[in-house]
């Protein structure tokens, strides 16, 4: 059996030990975006939250809300992104993290 394993390793250019090692885990995502999916029935409240989150004026924020689904902010930590999604959902809108 050992000869067969050694011959296979030489033929295919891999080692059995390398095959038995777990694959390195992918890098964990550290930056997240908040995506406004929809405004729901409380569009004005959602526009206010988008203004607060982005620092945009009323008309720019309204354009984002009307154009949903749209990314409203990027580069946030998971915790901050979750807080922003909660603000939007509390205002009656629907948002998600990506």
N, C-alpha and C positions, 0 to 999 in steps of 0.2 A: 504494500500500500504506500509506504514511504517513497519508493522508487517512482511509482505512478504520480504521486503528488509532486515530487521534485521535477519529473519530466514535464508535467503540465505547467509548472511554474516557469520553467525555462522556455517552453514552446510558446506560451502566451505572454510572457514577459510580466507576469504579476506574481505576487506572493500570496499564499493562502492566509498568512497573518494579516496582510493589508485588507483582504476581503472580509476578514472577521471583525475588523475594527469598525465601530459605528462611524457613520458619515458625520463630519463636523456640522454643527447646527448652523442654520442660516442666521445672518445678523438680524437681531431683533429691531423692529421698527421703533424709532425714537421720536420722529416728528410726524404729526398728523394734521390733516385738513378737516375743516368743518364744512359740510355741504348742506345747503338749504335745499330740501326736497320739495317743500310746498309751504304756503302761508296759512292754509286752513281758512277758517271763517273770520279770524281776527287779524286781517292783513295790516291794519294800522299799528297794532301792538308789535307785530313781527318786524315791521319797518323800523320802529323805535329801537328794537333790540339789535337789528342789523346796523343801525347808525351808531349805537353805543359800542358794538364790537369792532366795527371797521373804522369809525371816525369819519365816515362819509357824510355828505349833506343829505337832506331829505329826498331830493329827486334821484340822486345816485342810489341811495338805499332802496327806494321804491322800485327803481329799474331792476335791481338785483332780485328783489322779492317777486316782481312780476315775471322775471325771466327764469324762475326756478325750474329745474334744479340747477344750482350754481354754487361754486365754491366761494365761501365768503371770507375764509381766512386759512392760511397755511402755516406750517412750521410750528405748530403748537405741541406741547407735551400732551400725553394721553390725559392726564388729570385736568389740564386747562381746557382741552377740547371737550371733555365730558361736561365740564361746567358750562361751556358755551352752548352745547347742545341742550342742556337742561334749561338755560335761559330762553332759548327759542321755543322749546316745547311748552314751557310754562306760559309763554305768550300766545300759544295756540298754533304755532307752526310745527313743521316736521323737519328734523335735521338728522344727519348721520355723520359718523367719523369715517374717514378713509385714510 
